[in-house]
Amino acid sequence: MTVPAESGPVLVLRLAGPLQSWWATNTFNRRGTQAEPTKSGVLGMLAAARGLDRGEPLGDLAELRLGVRTDVPGIPLRDYHSVSDYRGLPLPQSGVNAKGDQRPTSPPKYTHLTARTYLQDAVFLAALAGPEAVLVQVERELRAPHFPLALGRRSCPPAQPLVLGLRPGGMERVLATHPWQPSVAARRRAERDRRRRGGYAVAPTVSCAVTLELPDGDDLVDDVPSSFDLRDRRFTSRRVRRDLFEVPVNSEGPPSPPDPPHDPLALLDG
C-alpha cells in the first residue's frame, strides 16, 4: 500500500457503540445492515447534528467525501420481533383506501414476524474530506448537536469520543497512519492471541479493511442520499476503492492485565 501525497484537512470520527446498523436493502419485515458505515448513514448523522429536517437539502454536506476504516468488524446480531394488535384485531396492510385509511389484511393476519440486524461492539474510523470551512462547521455541530446522534438507527447511540478532530495530510494518509482504535474487548483479545503465540502483548501493526471514496475508484456504491424524505427517499452512486492498510498500534501505556481465572462458585464465598 502506497500512501499518496494528497493534502488537505480531514475530519476524523470514531464510530463505536454497543450497537450499529447501517442501511441495506430493506423490506417491511426485514431490516439488514451493511458491514461498514454507509455514506447515507454518516451524512444523516451530520444532518441531525445541524438540525436539518428530513425534507431539507443537505447543502454543503453533499460536498464531503468519505473514507471508512474497519478497526473492529463487530459481531452480527439478529433481533427477532413479532407485531400484533393488543385488541386482537387483524393487522392493517401498507395500502390505503380512497379515504387514506389503511386496508385490513386479506385474509386477516394477526401477527407480523420481523427481524432487525445489528453489529455489536464494532469500531470504525471515518474520515471526511472537503472544504476546510465546511469541516470546521461540521466538527462544531457534532460537538453540540441539534438532534440526538445515532449510528444508523435511533436505537444506536454513539460512544465517546465521537469526534477525534481535524487532521492534515488527506484522507488516505490519515486512515493509513492514525493509530488503531480498538474497543477494550478487542485489545484484550489481541493481547491474549499474542501471548498464546509467545509474542509481544501487542503487535506493532494490525490489518484493517478500508473503503475510500475516490473519483477513479473501481467499485460503485449506491448510498449517496439526494433526499431523506420518508415519502421520496432517493440515492445516487459514488465510486470507491477497497484496500487493506497496515495500521500502527498505539503502544502507549501498559498492556491490559491478564484476565483473572474464572471461579463459578466465587459468589457463594462468605
DRENLUM-340196 format. One line per field, with one value per residue: residue number from 1; residue in three letters; x, y, z of N, C-alpha, C in turn. Coordinates in steps of 0.1 Angstrom, whole numbers. Layout:
% residues N
num: (NUM,...)
residuo: (ALA,...)
n_px: (X,...)
n_py: (Y,...)
n_pz: (Z,...)
ca_px: (X,...)
ca_py: (Y,...)
ca_pz: (Z,...)
c_px: (X,...)
c_py: (Y,...)
c_pz: (Z,...)
This chain:
% residues 270
num: (1,2,3,4,5,6,7,8,9,10,11,12,13,14,15,16,17,18,19,20,21,22,23,24,25,26,27,28,29,30,31,32,33,34,35,36,37,38,39,40,41,42,43,44,45,46,47,48,49,50,51,52,53,54,55,56,57,58,59,60,61,62,63,64,65,66,67,68,69,70,71,72,73,74,75,76,77,78,79,80,81,82,83,84,85,86,87,88,89,90,91,92,93,94,95,96,97,98,99,100,101,102,103,104,105,106,107,108,109,110,111,112,113,114,115,116,117,118,119,120,121,122,123,124,125,126,127,128,129,130,131,132,133,134,135,136,137,138,139,140,141,142,143,144,145,146,147,148,149,150,151,152,153,154,155,156,157,158,159,160,161,162,163,164,165,166,167,168,169,170,171,172,173,174,175,176,177,178,179,180,181,182,183,184,185,186,187,188,189,190,191,192,193,194,195,196,197,198,199,200,201,202,203,204,205,206,207,208,209,210,211,212,213,214,215,216,217,218,219,220,221,222,223,224,225,226,227,228,229,230,231,232,233,234,235,236,237,238,239,240,241,242,243,244,245,246,247,248,249,250,251,252,253,254,255,256,257,258,259,260,261,262,263,264,265,266,267,268,269,270)
residuo: (MET,THR,VAL,PRO,ALA,GLU,SER,GLY,PRO,VAL,LEU,VAL,LEU,ARG,LEU,ALA,GLY,PRO,LEU,GLN,SER,TRP,TRP,ALA,THR,ASN,THR,PHE,ASN,ARG,ARG,GLY,THR,GLN,ALA,GLU,PRO,THR,LYS,SER,GLY,VAL,LEU,GLY,MET,LEU,ALA,ALA,ALA,ARG,GLY,LEU,ASP,ARG,GLY,GLU,PRO,LEU,GLY,ASP,LEU,ALA,GLU,LEU,ARG,LEU,GLY,VAL,ARG,THR,ASP,VAL,PRO,GLY,ILE,PRO,LEU,ARG,ASP,TYR,HIS,SER,VAL,SER,ASP,TYR,ARG,GLY,LEU,PRO,LEU,PRO,GLN,SER,GLY,VAL,ASN,ALA,LYS,GLY,ASP,GLN,ARG,PRO,THR,SER,PRO,PRO,LYS,TYR,THR,HIS,LEU,THR,ALA,ARG,THR,TYR,LEU,GLN,ASP,ALA,VAL,PHE,LEU,ALA,ALA,LEU,ALA,GLY,PRO,GLU,ALA,VAL,LEU,VAL,GLN,VAL,GLU,ARG,GLU,LEU,ARG,ALA,PRO,HIS,PHE,PRO,LEU,ALA,LEU,GLY,ARG,ARG,SER,CYS,PRO,PRO,ALA,GLN,PRO,LEU,VAL,LEU,GLY,LEU,ARG,PRO,GLY,GLY,MET,GLU,ARG,VAL,LEU,ALA,THR,HIS,PRO,TRP,GLN,PRO,SER,VAL,ALA,ALA,ARG,ARG,ARG,ALA,GLU,ARG,ASP,ARG,ARG,ARG,ARG,GLY,GLY,TYR,ALA,VAL,ALA,PRO,THR,VAL,SER,CYS,ALA,VAL,THR,LEU,GLU,LEU,PRO,ASP,GLY,ASP,ASP,LEU,VAL,ASP,ASP,VAL,PRO,SER,SER,PHE,ASP,LEU,ARG,ASP,ARG,ARG,PHE,THR,SER,ARG,ARG,VAL,ARG,ARG,ASP,LEU,PHE,GLU,VAL,PRO,VAL,ASN,SER,GLU,GLY,PRO,PRO,SER,PRO,PRO,ASP,PRO,PRO,HIS,ASP,PRO,LEU,ALA,LEU,LEU,ASP,GLY)
n_px: (8,7,10,-6,3,-17,-31,-46,-72,-87,-116,-118,-136,-147,-165,-183,-199,-224,-242,-246,-261,-263,-277,-292,-305,-338,-369,-404,-405,-379,-349,-318,-282,-253,-218,-202,-201,-224,-225,-248,-258,-238,-239,-265,-263,-247,-265,-285,-270,-267,-293,-312,-343,-360,-368,-353,-327,-293,-272,-240,-230,-232,-210,-189,-164,-160,-142,-137,-125,-122,-118,-126,-145,-170,-198,-224,-258,-290,-321,-352,-386,-421,-452,-483,-518,-529,-556,-566,-573,-574,-543,-534,-527,-501,-512,-536,-570,-595,-600,-577,-572,-557,-560,-575,-557,-560,-564,-574,-547,-530,-506,-473,-441,-410,-376,-345,-313,-281,-248,-226,-205,-187,-161,-153,-133,-139,-133,-137,-135,-130,-140,-123,-136,-162,-157,-148,-172,-188,-175,-179,-207,-211,-201,-219,-247,-278,-300,-304,-277,-270,-259,-267,-293,-320,-319,-293,-270,-240,-208,-184,-151,-166,-158,-127,-113,-98,-74,-43,-32,-47,-72,-65,-39,-44,-61,-43,-23,-33,-35,-46,-79,-92,-118,-121,-124,-116,-89,-80,-85,-66,-42,-43,-42,-16,-1,-6,8,33,44,49,29,13,9,29,15,-17,-40,-64,-95,-103,-124,-124,-136,-132,-126,-116,-123,-128,-152,-187,-210,-242,-252,-254,-272,-298,-322,-338,-364,-392,-412,-401,-375,-343,-314,-280,-251,-216,-181,-158,-128,-115,-94,-65,-51,-20,-21,-8,-3,-12,10,12,13,7,2,-30,-40,-37,-66,-85,-86,-115,-140,-167,-180,-174,-191,-205,-189,-182)
n_py: (-12,21,53,81,115,132,162,184,192,168,155,135,108,87,59,42,19,2,-10,-9,-1,-1,12,-12,-32,-31,-44,-44,-62,-70,-58,-51,-48,-31,-41,-21,15,34,60,74,70,82,109,114,115,138,157,155,165,192,200,197,191,162,166,187,201,188,206,220,197,177,179,166,140,105,83,51,31,-1,-9,-26,-53,-61,-80,-98,-93,-106,-94,-105,-99,-98,-87,-75,-66,-52,-53,-76,-74,-78,-71,-41,-35,-22,-7,18,30,50,70,73,57,28,-4,-35,-66,-92,-125,-122,-112,-117,-115,-102,-112,-100,-89,-74,-64,-60,-47,-57,-41,-30,-10,18,39,69,91,124,143,175,209,231,250,239,215,225,237,214,199,215,214,187,184,198,188,194,176,143,121,92,58,49,39,51,37,33,48,67,59,76,88,106,126,130,151,176,166,170,162,146,122,94,92,98,78,57,61,69,59,26,20,3,-15,-20,-47,-58,-51,-66,-92,-93,-91,-115,-134,-129,-135,-163,-172,-167,-142,-106,-84,-67,-64,-46,-35,-36,-53,-36,-33,-10,15,37,68,77,95,79,53,18,5,7,22,25,46,73,99,118,127,126,124,107,99,101,90,91,79,82,72,65,64,40,27,-2,-14,-27,-18,-16,-8,14,4,19,20,31,33,8,-28,-44,-61,-96,-117,-126,-158,-178,-184,-202,-205,-184,-164,-175,-176,-167)
n_pz: (0,-10,2,-9,-20,-13,0,25,49,71,87,114,127,153,151,172,194,215,197,162,131,97,67,45,18,24,36,46,68,72,82,73,77,65,63,71,79,60,34,34,60,75,66,73,101,103,93,113,134,125,126,105,89,76,50,40,19,17,13,18,29,12,-4,8,9,18,38,51,77,90,121,142,133,144,157,142,151,153,158,168,162,169,158,168,172,202,208,196,170,134,116,98,63,42,21,12,14,-6,12,25,46,61,47,58,63,40,33,69,90,119,132,126,116,122,117,128,121,136,143,167,191,173,157,139,119,106,79,69,40,25,18,40,56,57,70,95,105,106,125,148,150,155,180,195,191,173,171,186,181,161,153,126,132,153,178,183,199,197,212,233,227,200,181,168,158,135,110,93,59,41,31,27,37,64,73,69,88,112,146,155,166,189,206,242,247,222,222,243,234,213,227,242,221,211,233,235,213,221,217,216,238,224,189,165,143,128,105,86,70,44,29,4,-9,-41,-71,-92,-84,-84,-79,-75,-54,-41,-22,-17,-5,-20,-11,20,26,39,22,-2,-7,-21,-38,-50,-69,-59,-65,-53,-37,-25,0,19,48,67,99,124,158,188,213,237,273,298,290,290,320,326,321,350,366,361,385,391,415,431,440,460,482,516)
ca_px: (0,15,2,-5,7,-29,-31,-59,-76,-97,-123,-118,-147,-146,-179,-183,-211,-228,-249,-247,-269,-262,-287,-291,-318,-348,-383,-412,-403,-365,-340,-305,-271,-240,-207,-195,-210,-227,-224,-262,-259,-229,-244,-277,-258,-243,-277,-291,-262,-270,-307,-320,-354,-357,-371,-344,-315,-281,-264,-226,-227,-231,-196,-178,-160,-160,-134,-141,-116,-128,-108,-132,-157,-182,-204,-238,-269,-303,-332,-364,-398,-434,-461,-498,-527,-533,-571,-569,-579,-564,-534,-536,-517,-495,-520,-547,-582,-596,-600,-564,-572,-551,-570,-571,-551,-570,-571,-569,-534,-530,-492,-462,-428,-400,-362,-336,-299,-272,-234,-223,-192,-179,-154,-149,-127,-144,-125,-144,-126,-138,-135,-119,-146,-173,-153,-148,-185,-194,-170,-186,-221,-211,-198,-231,-257,-292,-308,-296,-270,-272,-251,-275,-307,-321,-316,-278,-263,-225,-199,-174,-152,-170,-151,-113,-107,-92,-60,-38,-25,-55,-80,-58,-28,-49,-66,-32,-13,-39,-34,-57,-89,-100,-126,-113,-125,-108,-75,-77,-84,-54,-31,-44,-37,-2,6,-7,18,46,49,47,15,5,16,32,5,-29,-46,-77,-101,-106,-131,-121,-144,-123,-131,-112,-125,-132,-164,-198,-219,-255,-255,-253,-285,-302,-334,-341,-378,-397,-421,-394,-361,-336,-300,-272,-239,-203,-170,-150,-117,-113,-79,-62,-40,-14,-23,0,-10,-7,15,14,7,9,-8,-41,-37,-43,-79,-84,-92,-130,-144,-181,-185,-168,-202,-210,-180,-186)
ca_py: (0,33,64,92,128,141,171,190,187,157,154,121,104,73,54,30,18,-12,-15,-1,-7,8,9,-22,-34,-34,-46,-41,-70,-74,-47,-56,-38,-33,-45,-8,27,39,75,80,70,93,122,116,119,152,165,156,175,205,203,197,182,151,171,198,196,186,217,218,184,168,181,158,126,97,71,43,21,-11,-13,-38,-56,-63,-94,-96,-97,-106,-91,-110,-92,-102,-75,-78,-56,-56,-55,-88,-71,-81,-61,-34,-37,-10,0,26,32,63,80,74,47,15,-15,-47,-77,-102,-129,-115,-116,-112,-114,-100,-115,-91,-90,-63,-69,-50,-50,-55,-37,-26,3,23,52,76,104,132,152,185,223,232,257,230,206,232,238,201,195,223,209,173,185,203,185,199,164,132,114,77,51,43,39,59,29,30,60,65,60,87,101,105,135,130,164,178,161,173,151,139,111,81,92,98,64,47,64,71,46,17,24,-9,-15,-27,-62,-62,-50,-78,-104,-92,-94,-129,-141,-127,-143,-177,-175,-164,-130,-94,-83,-60,-63,-32,-31,-45,-51,-31,-31,4,19,51,74,84,96,68,41,7,-1,16,20,33,50,88,104,130,131,118,125,94,96,103,87,89,77,81,63,71,54,37,18,-10,-17,-32,-10,-20,4,13,2,28,11,39,28,-7,-36,-48,-72,-109,-120,-134,-171,-177,-193,-201,-206,-173,-156,-183,-175,-158)
ca_pz: (0,-11,7,-18,-14,-11,12,29,62,72,100,118,136,158,151,181,203,217,185,150,120,85,57,35,11,35,33,58,79,72,82,74,79,58,72,75,78,46,33,37,74,81,63,81,114,102,91,126,142,121,128,93,88,66,36,37,12,25,12,16,34,0,-10,15,6,30,38,63,81,99,131,148,125,152,157,138,160,147,168,163,166,165,160,168,178,216,209,190,157,123,113,86,53,39,12,18,5,-11,23,31,57,58,45,66,56,35,45,81,95,133,137,117,121,117,122,127,122,141,145,182,196,162,158,126,118,94,76,60,33,18,21,54,63,59,81,108,109,109,138,158,151,161,194,202,181,175,174,191,170,161,144,116,137,166,189,183,202,196,224,233,219,186,172,171,154,122,108,79,52,32,37,27,47,78,76,70,98,126,154,157,176,193,219,253,245,210,226,252,225,205,236,245,210,210,244,232,203,227,212,225,242,213,177,161,133,126,92,86,57,42,17,1,-19,-50,-85,-100,-77,-93,-75,-74,-42,-42,-9,-16,-4,-25,-4,31,28,40,11,-15,-5,-33,-37,-62,-67,-58,-68,-41,-38,-13,2,32,54,80,107,136,171,198,224,249,285,300,284,299,328,322,327,362,364,364,395,391,429,439,446,472,493,527)
c_px: (9,6,4,-1,-5,-28,-45,-63,-87,-103,-124,-128,-144,-161,-179,-195,-215,-235,-248,-255,-269,-270,-283,-304,-328,-362,-391,-408,-388,-357,-326,-295,-260,-229,-199,-204,-212,-226,-237,-263,-250,-234,-257,-274,-254,-255,-284,-284,-265,-284,-316,-331,-352,-359,-362,-332,-303,-271,-249,-222,-225,-218,-186,-176,-158,-150,-137,-130,-122,-118,-113,-144,-170,-188,-219,-248,-282,-314,-345,-376,-410,-444,-475,-505,-532,-548,-575,-575,-569,-555,-537,-525,-512,-503,-531,-558,-583,-596,-587,-562,-565,-562,-565,-565,-562,-562,-566,-556,-533,-516,-482,-450,-418,-386,-354,-322,-290,-257,-231,-208,-182,-173,-150,-143,-132,-136,-134,-135,-135,-132,-133,-130,-158,-169,-153,-162,-191,-188,-177,-200,-221,-208,-209,-243,-271,-301,-299,-289,-271,-263,-260,-290,-308,-318,-301,-271,-248,-219,-190,-160,-157,-161,-136,-106,-102,-78,-56,-33,-34,-61,-72,-47,-33,-54,-54,-23,-20,-39,-47,-66,-98,-108,-117,-113,-116,-93,-71,-76,-71,-42,-31,-38,-22,5,5,4,32,52,47,32,7,14,18,21,-6,-35,-60,-82,-105,-114,-130,-130,-134,-129,-128,-114,-131,-144,-175,-207,-230,-259,-254,-267,-287,-315,-336,-356,-384,-406,-414,-379,-354,-321,-293,-259,-226,-193,-161,-139,-116,-99,-78,-49,-34,-13,-15,-8,-3,-3,17,7,9,-1,-19,-37,-43,-57,-78,-90,-107,-133,-159,-187,-181,-180,-208,-201,-185,-201)
c_py: (12,45,76,105,137,149,176,184,176,157,139,118,90,68,41,31,4,-18,-5,-8,3,3,-2,-23,-39,-36,-43,-49,-76,-61,-51,-45,-42,-36,-32,3,31,55,81,80,80,106,125,120,134,161,166,166,189,209,204,187,173,157,182,193,196,198,213,204,174,169,172,144,118,85,64,32,12,-15,-25,-42,-57,-77,-91,-101,-96,-105,-95,-103,-100,-90,-79,-66,-61,-59,-68,-86,-75,-69,-54,-38,-23,-1,7,27,46,74,81,65,34,4,-27,-57,-86,-113,-123,-121,-109,-110,-112,-104,-107,-94,-78,-69,-58,-56,-47,-51,-35,-12,6,36,58,89,111,143,162,199,225,240,248,221,212,233,225,196,202,217,195,174,191,201,190,187,153,125,99,71,42,42,46,51,26,43,57,66,72,82,98,113,134,142,164,173,166,160,144,126,98,81,91,84,54,49,66,58,39,21,12,-6,-21,-42,-66,-61,-62,-91,-104,-96,-109,-137,-140,-135,-158,-181,-172,-151,-118,-93,-76,-60,-49,-26,-41,-42,-47,-29,-16,6,34,56,82,84,85,54,30,0,10,12,30,37,65,94,117,136,121,118,110,89,97,101,84,88,77,73,71,60,53,28,11,-15,-23,-25,-17,-8,3,12,12,20,19,33,13,-15,-40,-60,-85,-111,-129,-148,-171,-188,-192,-201,-194,-165,-163,-181,-165,-158)
c_pz: (0,-7,-2,-11,-13,1,15,42,61,86,103,129,140,160,159,190,205,205,174,139,108,74,48,27,22,29,46,70,80,71,84,77,70,68,77,73,63,46,37,52,80,78,70,95,114,101,104,135,138,123,116,94,76,51,32,29,21,24,10,22,23,-7,-4,9,19,28,52,65,92,109,139,140,132,149,153,149,153,158,162,170,162,168,159,174,192,217,202,176,146,120,100,76,50,29,19,8,1,-1,29,43,53,57,54,57,52,28,58,86,109,138,125,123,114,123,119,129,126,141,160,183,184,164,144,127,105,92,65,53,25,21,36,62,66,71,95,114,113,123,150,161,158,176,202,193,184,178,179,179,172,150,134,120,150,178,191,186,201,210,222,233,205,177,177,165,139,121,94,72,42,38,37,37,61,82,76,82,112,133,155,168,181,205,229,250,233,214,234,244,218,214,240,234,209,221,241,222,209,222,221,228,231,201,172,151,133,112,93,72,56,29,15,-11,-28,-64,-94,-94,-87,-89,-73,-62,-43,-28,-6,-16,-12,-19,8,34,28,29,-2,-13,-18,-30,-50,-59,-65,-61,-56,-45,-25,-12,16,37,66,89,120,149,181,210,237,261,286,293,295,307,323,328,339,359,368,374,396,405,438,446,458,484,503,530)
